[in-house]
């Protein structure tokens, strides 16, 4: 019985100690803006354009996007990347063709259109931004496969 009372008292003491911190004292990624207010739009960084593309981080890494994609659209019904990178258009646009693996189903069947598994390009392929690194980085990539 004494142990139960002791545990209850210890729990109450802990509860009182924890209740000393209020919501106003906690730090938030939103800063001091309340959750029911819209957050401020951050300043957009400029996307880097690089003729010939970027070095890959490792062999078979997805290539990074070396041009501005801020006006491109990828929705369920439209993928503007394919205007330049499709098998039908890449030569005329002088752009790399989407990889053959992008035109295979998960069972390995060759498709005429890009696979739905590879349709949302920016899941793997990303543009580079003109931004200062958060930490020092001395990484050196490997040459891109041609």
Helices and strands as residue ranges (DSSP letters): H 2-18, G 23-25, H 82-85, H 90-93, G 100-103, G 121-123
